[in-house]
Amino acid sequence: SPSSPSDTDNALVLYSPQEESFKLLTHYFASACQVLSSFDSPNNPYRSDLLEFIRNSPIVFNSALSASAAHLSQQEQDTSLIPLTFQTEAISHISRELAEIHVTQHRLAPLRISTAPTIKDDLMLGITLIGMTSSWHDPSSLGLCHFHGARQVFSIWMNQFDLTDLQLPSHRIQRLIASSMVYWEVMASCLIDQEVGALSYLDVFSALPPTTFCYPCPWTGVGTKILIHLAKCMTIARQRRRLVSYNHSMGGDIDVSNRILDLLTQAFTLSLDIDQCQIPTPAEIQNTGDYRTPSDHLCKIAKCYQLVARLELDRAFPELTQCLQDVQNQDAIFSQHILELAVKILEIMNTIPEDSRTIAIQTIIFLTAGSALGSSSNADANIKELVADWRRFVLERLHRSFLSLKLQTINRAATVLQGVWARMDSAAMEEPDSTSCKKSPILRVHWIDVMTEAGLETILG
């Protein structure tokens, strides 16, 4: 006789999730954990260390399968609710865990010293995984609803142990959590307006022994320290642009000189920190165990992050540069300085093979450097050809990254760049405005403005 509806329902409850989970776990280990990391081998914590968490933690199990399902659905162009189901289940487990340690959704509840909460590693792993892969489900999903809470939980988590222990080989999961939060801060700094002070909780990591940063981390490579500076650069660059835009919208009637001076002071201090930041040498870096990501690739990526930080800072604060002695040609000289920085970054990227697994963390480098590839209408033919060649290189690399990683966020970055270049080229054809202090297309057009105005914001990782 046919099964009753209730029998069928029970069978589905037992059968479907198990079958789906097996499929998604297979995809996770075959593909997704490679997309989550700049290297892949038994040294990739998303492949090795997370296995135990997936077995024992409902938070990590559902977070990992949520990421896997979202990645798989992009490849198969599947519109099912399976990714959302796992994401919702993960968030539900995270919420219950937070409730148990007296953390509300929006703020930390008052805690007595005697009842200090214990934030377990699996909770932080789940929060960062869910947040950082939000755009895998939908490129326009920024995960910011998770981000602000993650900051608060992370601040408690990091105070639970001696951070100098991060230099110990046994603390790989803790390094993964810390570096993931740093990388997330960089991504968020491109999207939200905030004060630099909001990032001050990360300063303790800059003071750790250099050996701490010689262990490759999936999201940051060996550039954890410089990425903290990059997050601050993006933050004050956004503040400067917002201030100038606000003043312009008010007809220039608002005196913002004091605020500009304050930002410039912060930028100067930050520029010194960037220039003095030491990047580990290949010999100092622990082996990734992945022939597609040798140590020198990670050093080059970290160097590019350093130059990207400098590019964004100099572009926002021309006052920092030492090349503006010629008052008559400041605009042209400064534009050339920014273009040279961009080309220097891309020349380094060109020495990293296309199949390097560092493609997982290259998007923001190509976006920022690529967005400085512009020239004025009176530039000589060699400069225009140089710009055109490097533009083609950037788009080709982003396309290859997309074919490998299968993330729509990469296509968004390429679309933003094409919008930047179209606007630059249009600006170059216009008659220069003698009243404008920013005549050069490189100075007039910024990728964050184009991204925001076109509604193309996304998590760039």
C-alpha positions in Angstrom: 0.0 0.0 0.0 1.2 3.6 -0.6 2.9 5.3 2.2 0.9 7.8 4.2 1.8 11.5 3.8 3.2 11.5 7.3 5.5 8.6 6.5 6.7 10.3 3.4 7.4 13.5 5.3 9.4 11.7 7.9 11.4 10.0 5.2 12.1 13.3 3.5 13.3 14.8 6.8 15.7 12.0 7.3 16.8 11.5 3.7 16.9 14.9 1.9 19.1 16.9 4.3 21.6 14.0 4.6 21.8 13.6 0.8 22.2 17.4 0.3 24.7 17.6 3.2 26.9 14.9 1.6 26.8 16.7 -1.8 27.7 20.1 -0.2 30.4 18.6 2.0 31.9 17.1 -1.1 31.8 20.4 -2.9 33.2 22.2 0.2 36.4 20.0 0.3 36.7 19.8 -3.5 36.2 23.5 -4.3 34.9 25.9 -1.7 37.8 25.6 0.8 40.1 26.5 -2.1 38.1 29.7 -2.8 38.3 30.6 0.9 42.1 30.5 1.0 45.2 31.9 -0.8 46.8 28.4 -0.5 45.5 24.9 -0.4 47.2 21.9 1.3 46.9 20.2 4.6 48.2 23.5 6.0 45.0 25.2 4.8 42.9 25.4 8.0 39.7 25.5 6.0 40.6 22.1 4.7 42.2 20.5 7.8 41.3 22.2 11.1 37.7 22.9 10.2 37.0 19.2 9.6 36.8 18.5 13.3 34.6 21.6 13.8 32.3 20.5 11.0 31.9 17.2 12.8 31.3 18.6 16.2 29.9 22.1 15.9 26.4 22.8 14.4 27.6 26.4 13.9 30.6 25.6 11.7 28.7 22.7 10.0 25.9 25.0 8.8 28.2 27.9 8.1 30.6 25.8 5.9 27.6 24.2 4.1 26.0 27.6 3.6 29.2 28.8 1.9 29.5 25.6 -0.1 25.8 25.8 -1.2 26.1 29.4 -2.2 29.3 28.7 -4.2 27.7 25.7 -5.9 24.5 27.5 -6.8 26.5 30.2 -8.6 28.2 27.6 -10.8 24.9 25.7 -11.5 22.8 29.0 -11.7 20.6 27.3 -9.1 17.9 29.4 -7.5 16.9 26.9 -4.8 16.6 27.9 -1.2 19.2 25.4 0.0 22.0 28.0 0.5 19.6 30.2 2.4 18.4 27.3 4.5 21.9 26.5 5.8 22.7 30.1 6.2 19.5 30.6 8.3 20.3 27.5 10.4 23.8 28.7 11.0 22.6 32.2 12.1 20.0 30.5 14.4 22.7 28.5 16.1 24.9 31.6 16.4 22.1 33.6 17.9 21.4 30.9 20.5 25.0 30.8 21.4 25.2 34.6 21.8 22.1 34.6 23.9 23.6 32.1 26.3 26.6 34.3 26.9 24.5 37.4 27.4 25.2 39.1 24.1 22.2 40.7 22.5 21.8 41.2 18.8 22.8 44.9 18.8 25.0 45.4 21.9 26.8 43.6 24.6 24.7 43.2 27.7 26.2 44.4 31.0 28.4 41.6 32.3 29.7 41.0 35.8 33.4 40.4 36.2 32.6 37.1 37.8 30.5 35.9 34.8 32.9 36.9 32.0 31.7 35.1 28.8 33.6 32.4 27.1 33.6 33.0 23.3 34.4 29.6 21.8 36.4 29.4 18.6 33.6 27.7 16.7 31.4 30.8 17.3 34.0 33.2 15.8 34.6 30.8 12.9 30.9 30.6 12.2 30.4 34.4 12.4 33.3 35.2 10.1 32.4 32.5 7.6 28.8 33.6 7.4 29.7 37.3 7.1 32.6 37.0 4.7 30.6 34.8 2.3 27.4 36.8 2.4 28.1 38.1 -1.1 28.4 34.5 -2.3 24.7 34.2 -1.9 24.0 37.5 -3.5 26.7 39.9 -4.7 24.8 42.9 -3.3 24.7 41.3 0.2 27.3 43.0 2.3 27.1 41.1 5.5 27.2 44.3 7.5 24.4 43.1 9.8 26.9 40.4 11.0 29.9 42.6 10.9 29.1 45.1 13.7 28.2 42.3 16.0 31.3 40.3 15.0 33.5 43.2 16.1 32.0 43.1 19.6 32.2 39.4 20.0 35.8 39.3 18.6 36.9 42.0 21.1 35.7 39.7 23.9 37.3 36.6 22.2 40.7 38.2 21.8 40.8 39.2 25.5 40.4 35.6 26.6 44.0 34.5 25.9 47.5 35.9 25.6 47.8 37.2 22.0 51.6 36.5 22.0 50.6 32.8 21.8 49.6 33.5 18.2 53.3 33.0 17.2 53.0 29.3 18.4 52.5 26.7 15.7 49.6 25.2 17.6 47.5 28.3 17.4 46.5 28.0 13.8 42.8 28.3 14.4 43.3 31.5 16.5 45.5 33.0 13.7 42.7 32.1 11.2 40.1 33.9 13.3 42.2 37.0 13.9 43.4 37.3 10.3 39.8 36.8 9.0 38.6 39.6 11.2 41.4 41.9 9.9 40.5 41.0 6.2 36.8 41.6 6.9 37.7 45.0 8.3 39.5 45.9 5.0 36.4 44.8 3.0 34.1 46.8 5.3 36.3 49.9 5.2 35.5 50.2 1.5 31.8 50.2 2.2 31.0 52.1 5.4 31.8 55.5 6.8 33.4 55.3 10.2 36.1 56.9 12.4 39.6 55.4 12.4 39.2 54.9 16.1 36.7 52.1 15.3 39.7 50.1 14.2 41.9 50.8 17.2 41.0 47.4 18.7 43.3 45.8 16.1 46.4 47.9 17.1 47.5 45.2 19.6 48.2 42.8 16.6 50.7 45.3 15.2 52.7 45.1 18.4 53.0 41.3 18.3 56.4 39.6 17.6 57.3 39.5 13.8 57.3 35.7 13.9 53.5 35.9 14.4 53.1 37.1 10.8 55.3 34.5 9.2 52.5 31.9 9.3 50.5 32.1 6.1 46.8 32.8 6.7 44.0 32.0 4.2 42.6 35.6 3.8 45.6 37.7 4.6 48.6 35.6 3.4 51.5 37.1 5.3 50.1 40.7 5.1 48.0 40.8 8.3 49.9 43.7 9.7 49.8 45.8 6.5 46.1 45.1 6.0 45.4 46.7 9.4 47.0 49.9 7.9 45.1 49.4 4.6 41.7 49.3 6.5 42.6 52.6 8.2 43.7 54.1 4.8 40.4 53.3 3.2 38.6 54.7 6.3 40.2 58.1 6.2 40.1 58.2 2.4 36.3 57.7 2.5 36.1 60.5 5.2 38.1 62.9 3.1 36.0 62.3 0.0 32.8 62.5 2.0 33.9 65.8 3.6 34.8 67.4 0.2 31.6 66.2 -1.3 29.5 67.6 1.5 31.3 70.9 1.3 30.7 71.0 -2.4 27.0 70.2 -2.0 26.7 73.1 0.5 28.2 75.5 -2.1 31.5 75.7 -0.2 29.9 77.7 2.6 31.0 75.2 5.3 34.4 75.6 6.9 35.9 72.1 7.0 39.5 73.2 7.3 39.9 72.0 10.9 38.5 68.6 10.0 40.7 68.3 6.9 43.7 69.2 9.0 42.8 66.5 11.6 42.4 63.9 8.8 45.7 65.1 7.2 47.5 64.6 10.6 46.1 61.1 10.8 47.1 60.4 7.2 50.7 61.5 7.9 51.1 59.2 10.9 49.5 56.4 8.9 51.9 57.0 6.0 54.9 56.6 8.3 53.4 53.3 9.7 52.9 52.0 6.1 56.4 52.8 5.0 57.9 51.3 8.1 55.9 48.1 8.0 58.2 45.1 7.6 57.1 42.4 5.2 58.5 38.9 6.0 61.0 37.5 3.5 60.3 34.2 1.7 62.9 32.5 3.8 61.1 33.6 7.0 57.7 32.3 5.9 56.4 28.9 6.9 55.9 26.7 3.9 52.3 26.7 2.6 52.7 23.1 1.3 51.1 24.3 -1.9 53.3 24.5 -5.0 50.8 26.9 -6.6 51.4 29.4 -3.7 55.1 29.4 -2.8 56.3 31.9 -0.2 57.4 34.5 -2.6 53.8 34.9 -4.0 52.6 35.8 -0.5 55.5 38.3 -0.1 54.5 40.0 -3.4 50.9 40.1 -2.4 51.8 41.7 0.9 54.0 44.3 -0.9 51.1 45.1 -3.2 48.8 45.7 -0.2 51.5 48.1 1.1 51.6 50.0 -2.2 47.8 50.0 -2.5 47.6 51.5 1.0 50.0 54.2 -0.1 48.2 54.8 -3.4 44.8 55.3 -1.7 46.4 57.5 1.0 48.3 59.7 -1.5 45.3 60.0 -3.8 43.1 61.2 -0.9 45.8 63.4 0.6 48.1 64.9 -2.1 49.7 67.0 0.6 51.6 63.9 1.7 53.7 63.5 -1.4 57.2 64.9 -1.8 56.9 65.5 -5.6 54.8 68.7 -5.6 57.5 71.4 -5.5 56.6 72.7 -9.0 53.5 74.8 -8.2 52.7 75.4 -11.9 52.4 71.7 -12.7 51.2 70.1 -9.5 48.2 68.4 -11.1 50.1 66.7 -13.8 53.0 65.8 -11.6 50.7 64.3 -8.9 48.7 62.4 -11.5 51.9 60.9 -12.8 52.9 59.9 -9.3 49.6 58.0 -8.8 49.9 56.4 -12.2 53.4 55.2 -11.5 52.3 53.7 -8.2 49.5 51.8 -9.9 51.9 50.5 -12.6 54.4 49.4 -10.0 51.7 47.4 -8.3 50.6 45.8 -11.5 54.1 45.0 -12.5 54.5 43.0 -9.3 51.2 41.3 -9.9 52.4 40.4 -13.4 55.2 38.4 -11.9 52.7 36.2 -10.0 51.5 33.3 -12.3 47.8 33.3 -13.3 47.3 29.9 -11.6 48.6 31.1 -8.2 46.0 30.4 -5.5 46.6 33.9 -4.3 43.9 34.9 -6.8 41.5 34.4 -3.9 42.8 37.6 -2.3 43.8 39.6 -5.4 40.5 41.4 -6.3 41.0 44.5 -4.2 44.5 44.9 -5.5 43.4 44.9 -9.2 40.5 47.2 -8.4 42.4 49.9 -6.6 45.5 49.8 -8.9 43.3 49.5 -12.0 41.2 52.5 -11.0 44.3 54.7 -11.2 44.9 53.8 -14.9 43.9 57.1 -16.6 45.5 59.8 -18.6 44.7 63.4 -19.6 43.8 64.4 -23.1 47.2 66.0 -23.7 49.2 63.0 -22.5 51.7 61.7 -25.0 50.9 58.5 -27.1 53.3 56.4 -25.0 51.4 57.1 -21.8 48.0 56.4 -23.4 49.3 53.1 -24.8 50.7 52.2 -21.4 47.4 52.9 -19.8 45.5 50.9 -22.4 47.8 47.9 -22.1 47.6 47.7 -18.3 43.8 48.1 -18.5 43.6 45.0 -20.7 45.9 43.2 -18.3 43.7 43.9 -15.3 40.5 42.9 -17.0 42.1 39.7 -18.3 43.4 38.8 -14.8 40.0 39.5 -13.2 38.3 37.4 -15.9 40.7 34.5 -15.2 40.0 34.9 -11.5 36.3 34.6 -12.1 36.7 31.5 -14.3 38.7 29.9 -11.5 36.8 31.1 -8.4 33.3 31.3 -9.9 32.3 34.3 -7.8 30.1 37.1 -9.2 31.8 39.6 -6.9 34.8 39.5 -9.2 32.6 40.5 -12.2 31.2 43.4 -10.1 34.8 44.6 -9.5 35.4 44.5 -13.3 32.1 46.4 -14.0 33.2 49.1 -11.5 36.5 49.4 -13.2 34.9 49.8 -16.6 32.7 52.5 -15.2 35.7 54.3 -13.7 37.6 54.2 -17.0 34.6 55.4 -19.0 34.2 58.3 -16.6 37.9 59.0 -16.7 38.0 59.0 -20.5 35.0 61.3 -20.6 36.6 63.7 -18.2 39.8 63.7 -20.2 37.9 64.9 -23.2 36.3 67.8 -21.4 37.8 71.3 -21.2 39.7 71.6 -18.0 37.9 73.7 -15.3 40.3 76.4 -14.3 38.5 76.7 -10.9 38.9 73.0 -10.1 41.9 71.9 -8.1 41.4 68.4 -9.4 41.6 68.7 -13.2 43.2 65.3 -13.9 40.8 62.3 -14.5 42.8 60.3 -12.0 42.0 62.8 -9.3 38.4 63.5 -10.3 37.2 59.9 -10.5 37.4 57.4 -7.6 36.3 53.8 -7.7 34.4 54.0 -4.4 32.2 56.8 -5.9 31.5 54.8 -9.1 30.7 51.7 -7.1 28.3 53.4 -4.8 26.5 55.5 -7.4 26.0 52.4 -9.6 24.8 50.3 -6.6 27.6 47.8 -7.1 28.8 47.6 -3.6 30.0 44.1 -2.7 32.4 42.2 -0.4 35.6 42.3 -2.5 37.2 39.2 -1.0 
